[in-house]
Amino acid sequence: MHNLFVDFGFRPFFFMAGLFSLLLVLNWILFYNGYPVNGLFIYYGSYQWHGHEMIFGYTIAVIAGFLLTAVRNWTGLETAKGYGLFALALLWMLGRVLPLFPVPPLLVAIVDLSFLPCLALVIGIPIVKSKNYRNLFFIPIFMIFILANITVHLEALGMIETGGRMALRVSFALVTVIITIIGGRVIPFFSGSAIEGYIPRTSKLNEKVSILSAIFFGLCYSFYPEAKMTLTIVASLAAVSNLVRLIAWYDKRIWNNPLLWILHVSYAWMIIGYVLFAVGDAISFVGQPALHGLTIGTIGGMTLGMMVRVSLGHTGRPLLASRMIVIAFLAVNCSALVRVFLPSLFPEYYIEAISLSGAFWLLAFSLFLIQCAPMLFSPRVDSTS
């Protein structure tokens, strides 16, 4: 199969992630406004569907596109292309589509559970072959994702009574750990590439503390969310250490480059999320603002920023954000601001806040697709591949 769309992993997976994020959030807005979309939730149930698909649908698709491309660059070896990449993308898509139809529930589980092991194998083989051991940590991370996904499906199939919500908490926490680790690599690196004389003032000790605190927070939030005092302590430590980290990365010249400030601002949302978790037992909030600060602000903003940057760079285009992309970056941050703060400030407008936040998200990812989809279907402009 000679097709540009399946030459590099970022092409199909970024396109599908962007499109699916629109369908996912649009259906969630309709659900909250009383429209008859309950048929979507037959297999997982409404809230489980939303949580599962935001992680194992949208976020995993972005991670897949990023890793399939990055591992190829890190190792100099192929990950997946042509028919292999097409099959991997099709498997992901079937995992999203099958739960919406009256097919045997076991088939839904088998198909969805097959994707992550296949992805782990595709990226793991070149990492091991090239002895690129620094990036082997992705393999145990994938194993945890797989176990969490198995737990969600076991509950959906009625084989266990509970565990699905805990598994989704584990998956969410794992994504924040990945962003903490990868953010520590790419944010200062990209800033240094774009800003002359840029020097991050990081310390090895705080680098370790920021990552370990994210891991400890994830463990506490996943398995002991009722231990409020412990959660407050670890969330506070994570907030402080990652704030120190972000300050060490900061250079006022980032504001001249949207491809940089979107990453810095998205990382700042992580700190806001940790702070909200830390004070959550003392202040009565509406609508889980801490969770949505991390999911919309950090995960949404970071993945959008990375998809734009990779799409530009790997299609041979200048690393310059168009006006449309700048509006998309602003919109995803508006989505986070509205979802995090409006329900607590105006609880009587809770549904309207969800709808407005969703509308900003739809705007952000619609603009991403309008701008980047043509790149994903086109050859490199410098014709090197």
C-alpha positions as CSV (number, residue, x, y, z in Angstrom):
1,M,0.0,0.0,0.0
2,H,1.6,3.3,-1.1
3,N,-0.4,6.0,0.5
4,L,1.0,9.0,2.2
5,F,-1.8,8.8,4.8
6,V,-0.3,5.6,6.2
7,D,3.4,6.4,5.8
8,F,3.7,7.9,9.3
9,G,1.8,7.1,12.4
10,F,0.9,10.8,13.1
11,R,-1.1,11.1,9.9
12,P,-4.0,8.7,10.5
13,F,-4.0,8.9,14.3
14,F,-3.9,12.7,14.6
15,F,-6.7,13.0,12.1
16,M,-8.9,10.4,13.8
17,A,-8.1,11.8,17.2
18,G,-9.2,15.3,16.1
19,L,-12.4,14.0,14.4
20,F,-13.3,11.7,17.3
21,S,-12.8,14.4,19.9
22,L,-15.5,16.4,18.1
23,L,-18.0,13.6,18.0
24,L,-17.2,12.6,21.6
25,V,-17.8,16.1,23.1
26,L,-20.7,16.9,20.8
27,N,-22.5,13.8,22.0
28,W,-21.7,14.7,25.6
29,I,-23.3,18.2,25.2
30,L,-26.4,16.6,23.6
31,F,-26.6,14.1,26.5
32,Y,-26.5,16.9,29.1
33,N,-29.1,18.9,27.3
34,G,-31.6,16.0,27.3
35,Y,-31.3,14.8,23.7
36,P,-31.9,11.1,23.0
37,V,-28.3,9.8,22.6
38,N,-28.5,7.2,25.3
39,G,-28.0,4.5,22.7
40,L,-24.4,5.5,22.6
41,F,-24.0,4.3,26.2
42,I,-25.5,0.8,26.0
43,Y,-22.2,-1.0,26.5
44,Y,-20.3,1.2,29.0
45,G,-23.0,3.4,30.6
46,S,-23.0,7.2,30.1
47,Y,-20.2,8.4,32.5
48,Q,-18.1,5.3,32.0
49,W,-18.3,5.8,28.2
50,H,-17.3,9.5,28.5
51,G,-14.3,8.7,30.7
52,H,-13.2,5.6,28.8
53,E,-13.4,7.3,25.4
54,M,-11.6,10.5,26.5
55,I,-8.7,8.3,27.6
56,F,-8.7,5.1,25.5
57,G,-10.2,6.8,22.5
58,Y,-8.9,10.4,22.1
59,T,-5.8,10.5,24.3
60,I,-4.5,7.1,23.3
61,A,-4.9,8.0,19.6
62,V,-2.7,11.1,20.1
63,I,-0.1,9.0,22.1
64,A,-0.1,6.4,19.4
65,G,0.4,9.0,16.6
66,F,3.2,10.6,18.6
67,L,5.0,7.4,19.6
68,L,4.8,5.7,16.2
69,T,6.5,8.8,14.7
70,A,8.9,9.5,17.6
71,V,10.1,5.9,18.0
72,R,10.9,5.8,14.3
73,N,13.0,8.9,14.7
74,W,14.6,7.8,18.0
75,T,15.6,4.4,16.7
76,G,16.0,4.8,12.9
77,L,13.8,1.7,12.5
78,E,10.3,1.4,11.1
79,T,7.4,1.2,13.5
80,A,4.3,0.7,11.3
81,K,3.4,1.9,7.8
82,G,1.3,0.9,4.9
83,Y,-1.0,-2.1,5.5
84,G,0.4,-2.5,9.1
85,L,-0.4,1.1,10.0
86,F,-3.8,0.9,8.3
87,A,-4.7,-2.2,10.3
88,L,-3.6,-0.6,13.5
89,A,-5.7,2.5,12.8
90,L,-8.7,0.4,11.8
91,L,-8.4,-1.6,15.0
92,W,-8.5,1.6,17.0
93,M,-11.5,2.9,15.0
94,L,-13.5,-0.3,15.5
95,G,-12.9,0.0,19.2
96,R,-14.7,3.3,19.1
97,V,-17.5,2.3,16.7
98,L,-18.5,-1.2,17.8
99,P,-19.9,-0.2,21.2
100,L,-22.5,2.0,19.4
101,F,-24.1,-1.0,17.6
102,P,-26.0,-4.1,18.8
103,V,-23.0,-6.5,18.4
104,P,-22.0,-9.2,21.0
105,P,-20.5,-7.4,24.0
106,L,-17.6,-9.8,24.1
107,L,-16.7,-8.8,20.5
108,V,-16.5,-5.1,21.7
109,A,-14.2,-6.1,24.5
110,I,-11.9,-8.2,22.4
111,V,-11.5,-5.6,19.6
112,D,-10.9,-2.7,22.0
113,L,-8.5,-4.7,24.2
114,S,-6.5,-5.8,21.2
115,F,-5.3,-2.3,20.2
116,L,-2.9,-1.5,23.0
117,P,-1.0,-4.8,23.0
118,C,-0.5,-4.4,19.2
119,L,0.7,-0.8,19.7
120,A,3.0,-1.8,22.5
121,L,4.5,-4.5,20.2
122,V,4.9,-2.2,17.3
123,I,6.8,0.5,19.3
124,G,8.5,-2.0,21.6
125,I,10.3,-4.1,19.0
126,P,12.3,-1.2,17.4
127,I,13.1,0.2,20.9
128,V,14.6,-3.1,22.0
129,K,16.3,-3.8,18.7
130,S,18.1,-0.4,18.7
131,K,18.9,-0.7,22.4
132,N,17.1,2.6,23.0
133,Y,16.6,1.6,26.6
134,R,15.9,5.1,27.8
135,N,12.4,4.8,26.3
136,L,11.6,1.3,27.5
137,F,9.5,2.9,30.3
138,F,6.7,3.2,27.7
139,I,6.3,-0.6,27.8
140,P,5.3,-0.9,31.5
141,I,3.1,2.1,31.1
142,F,1.3,0.4,28.3
143,M,0.9,-2.7,30.5
144,I,-0.9,-0.6,33.1
145,F,-3.1,0.9,30.5
146,I,-4.0,-2.6,29.3
147,L,-4.8,-3.8,32.8
148,A,-7.0,-0.8,33.4
149,N,-8.8,-1.3,30.2
150,I,-9.4,-5.0,31.0
151,T,-11.0,-3.9,34.3
152,V,-13.3,-1.4,32.6
153,H,-14.4,-4.1,30.1
154,L,-14.9,-6.8,32.8
155,E,-17.3,-4.5,34.6
156,A,-19.1,-3.6,31.3
157,L,-19.5,-7.3,30.6
158,G,-20.9,-7.9,34.1
159,M,-18.0,-10.2,35.1
160,I,-17.1,-7.9,38.1
161,E,-19.4,-5.6,40.0
162,T,-17.0,-2.6,40.5
163,G,-13.6,-1.5,39.4
164,G,-14.2,0.4,36.3
165,R,-14.1,3.9,37.9
166,M,-10.9,3.0,39.7
167,A,-9.4,1.8,36.4
168,L,-10.3,5.1,34.7
169,R,-8.7,7.0,37.6
170,V,-5.6,4.9,37.1
171,S,-5.6,5.7,33.4
172,F,-6.1,9.4,33.9
173,A,-3.3,9.5,36.5
174,L,-1.0,7.6,34.1
175,V,-1.6,10.2,31.4
176,T,-0.6,13.0,33.8
177,V,2.6,11.1,34.6
178,I,3.4,10.7,30.9
179,I,2.9,14.4,30.4
180,T,5.1,15.2,33.4
181,I,7.9,13.0,31.9
182,I,7.6,13.9,28.3
183,G,6.9,17.6,29.2
184,G,10.2,17.6,31.0
185,R,11.9,16.6,27.8
186,V,10.1,18.5,25.1
187,I,9.1,21.9,26.7
188,P,12.6,23.0,27.5
189,F,14.0,21.4,24.3
190,F,11.4,23.1,22.0
191,S,11.9,26.4,23.9
192,G,15.7,26.1,23.5
193,S,15.3,25.4,19.7
194,A,13.1,28.5,19.2
195,I,14.6,31.0,21.6
196,E,18.2,32.2,21.2
197,G,20.2,31.9,24.4
198,Y,17.5,30.0,26.2
199,I,18.7,28.2,29.3
200,P,16.3,26.3,31.6
201,R,17.2,26.7,35.3
202,T,16.2,23.3,36.4
203,S,17.7,21.2,39.2
204,K,18.1,17.5,39.1
205,L,16.6,17.1,42.5
206,N,13.4,19.0,41.6
207,E,13.1,17.1,38.3
208,K,13.0,13.9,40.3
209,V,10.6,15.3,42.9
210,S,8.2,16.6,40.3
211,I,8.0,13.2,38.5
212,L,7.8,11.2,41.8
213,S,5.2,13.5,43.2
214,A,3.0,13.0,40.1
215,I,3.4,9.3,40.5
216,F,2.5,9.4,44.2
217,F,-0.5,11.6,43.5
218,G,-1.6,9.2,40.8
219,L,-1.4,6.2,43.2
220,C,-3.2,8.1,45.9
221,Y,-6.0,9.4,43.6
222,S,-6.4,6.0,41.9
223,F,-6.6,3.7,44.9
224,Y,-7.2,5.9,48.0
225,P,-9.3,8.9,46.9
226,E,-11.1,8.9,50.2
227,A,-7.8,9.5,52.1
228,K,-8.3,13.3,51.9
229,M,-5.4,14.4,54.0
230,T,-2.9,12.2,52.1
231,L,-4.4,13.4,48.8
232,T,-4.0,17.0,50.0
233,I,-0.3,16.5,50.9
234,V,0.7,14.7,47.7
235,A,-1.2,17.1,45.5
236,S,0.4,20.1,47.3
237,L,3.9,18.5,46.8
238,A,3.1,17.9,43.1
239,A,1.8,21.5,42.7
240,V,4.8,23.1,44.3
241,S,7.5,20.9,42.6
242,N,5.9,21.3,39.2
243,L,5.5,25.1,39.7
244,V,9.2,25.3,40.5
245,R,9.9,23.3,37.3
246,L,7.6,25.5,35.2
247,I,9.2,28.7,36.5
248,A,12.7,27.2,35.7
249,W,11.5,26.7,32.1
250,Y,10.0,30.1,31.8
251,D,11.3,32.8,29.4
252,K,9.1,35.8,28.6
253,R,9.9,35.3,24.9
254,I,7.7,32.2,24.8
255,W,4.7,34.6,24.4
256,N,6.0,35.5,20.9
257,N,5.6,31.8,19.8
258,P,2.2,30.2,20.2
259,L,3.7,26.7,19.7
260,L,5.7,27.3,22.9
261,W,3.2,29.1,25.1
262,I,0.5,26.5,24.5
263,L,2.8,23.9,26.1
264,H,3.8,26.1,29.0
265,V,0.2,27.1,29.7
266,S,-1.0,23.5,29.4
267,Y,1.6,22.5,32.0
268,A,0.4,25.4,34.2
269,W,-3.1,23.8,34.1
270,M,-1.6,20.7,35.7
271,I,-0.4,22.9,38.6
272,I,-3.9,24.5,38.9
273,G,-5.4,21.0,38.9
274,Y,-3.1,19.9,41.7
275,V,-3.9,23.0,43.7
276,L,-7.7,22.3,43.3
277,F,-7.2,18.7,44.4
278,A,-5.2,19.9,47.4
279,V,-7.9,22.3,48.6
280,G,-10.9,20.2,47.5
281,D,-11.6,18.9,51.0
282,A,-11.7,22.5,52.4
283,I,-13.7,24.2,49.7
284,S,-17.0,23.0,48.2
285,F,-16.6,22.8,44.4
286,V,-19.2,21.9,41.8
287,G,-18.4,19.7,38.8
288,Q,-15.0,18.3,39.6
289,P,-12.9,21.3,38.6
290,A,-9.6,19.7,39.6
291,L,-10.2,16.8,37.3
292,H,-11.3,19.0,34.4
293,G,-8.4,21.4,34.9
294,L,-6.1,18.4,34.2
295,T,-8.1,16.7,31.5
296,I,-9.2,19.8,29.4
297,G,-6.5,22.2,30.3
298,T,-3.4,19.9,30.5
299,I,-4.3,16.9,28.4
300,G,-6.4,18.8,25.9
301,G,-4.0,21.7,25.5
302,M,-0.9,19.6,25.5
303,T,-2.2,17.1,23.0
304,L,-3.5,19.9,20.7
305,G,-0.2,21.7,20.8
306,M,1.8,18.6,20.1
307,M,-0.4,17.5,17.3
308,V,0.0,20.9,15.6
309,R,3.7,21.0,16.1
310,V,4.3,17.4,14.8
311,S,1.9,18.0,11.9
312,L,3.9,21.1,10.8
313,G,7.4,19.7,11.4
314,H,6.9,16.3,9.9
315,T,5.2,17.6,6.7
316,G,8.2,19.9,6.1
317,R,6.4,23.2,7.0
318,P,7.8,26.0,9.1
319,L,7.1,25.8,12.8
320,L,4.8,28.8,12.7
321,A,1.2,28.9,14.1
322,S,-1.4,30.4,11.8
323,R,-4.0,32.8,13.2
324,M,-6.5,29.9,13.0
325,I,-4.3,27.7,15.2
326,V,-3.8,30.6,17.7
327,I,-7.6,30.8,18.0
328,A,-7.7,27.1,18.5
329,F,-5.1,27.3,21.3
330,L,-7.1,30.1,23.0
331,A,-10.4,28.2,22.6
332,V,-9.1,25.1,24.3
333,N,-8.0,27.2,27.2
334,C,-11.4,29.0,27.3
335,S,-12.9,25.5,27.4
336,A,-10.9,24.7,30.5
337,L,-11.6,28.0,32.2
338,V,-15.3,27.7,31.7
339,R,-15.5,24.0,32.8
340,V,-13.2,24.5,35.8
341,F,-14.6,27.7,37.3
342,L,-18.1,28.5,36.0
343,P,-20.0,25.6,37.6
344,S,-18.7,26.6,41.1
345,L,-19.3,30.3,40.5
346,F,-22.8,29.9,39.0
347,P,-24.0,26.4,39.9
348,E,-27.5,27.2,38.7
349,Y,-26.0,27.4,35.2
350,Y,-24.2,24.0,35.4
351,I,-25.6,22.6,32.2
352,E,-25.0,25.8,30.3
353,A,-21.4,25.8,31.6
354,I,-20.8,22.3,30.2
355,S,-22.3,23.3,26.9
356,L,-20.2,26.5,26.6
357,S,-17.0,24.6,27.6
358,G,-17.9,22.0,25.0
359,A,-18.5,24.6,22.4
360,F,-15.0,26.1,22.9
361,W,-13.6,22.6,22.6
362,L,-15.5,22.0,19.4
363,L,-14.2,25.3,18.0
364,A,-10.6,24.4,19.0
365,F,-10.6,21.0,17.3
366,S,-12.6,22.0,14.3
367,L,-10.0,24.7,13.6
368,F,-7.2,22.1,14.1
369,L,-8.8,19.8,11.5
370,I,-9.4,22.6,9.1
371,Q,-5.8,23.7,9.3
372,C,-4.0,20.4,9.8
373,A,-6.1,17.8,8.0
374,P,-4.9,18.9,4.5
375,M,-1.3,18.5,5.8
376,L,-2.0,15.0,7.0
377,F,-3.3,13.9,3.6
378,S,-0.5,15.7,1.6
379,P,3.2,15.0,0.9
380,R,5.9,16.9,2.7
381,V,6.3,20.3,1.1
382,D,10.1,19.8,0.9
383,S,9.5,16.4,-0.9
384,T,11.9,14.5,1.3
385,S,9.4,11.7,2.0
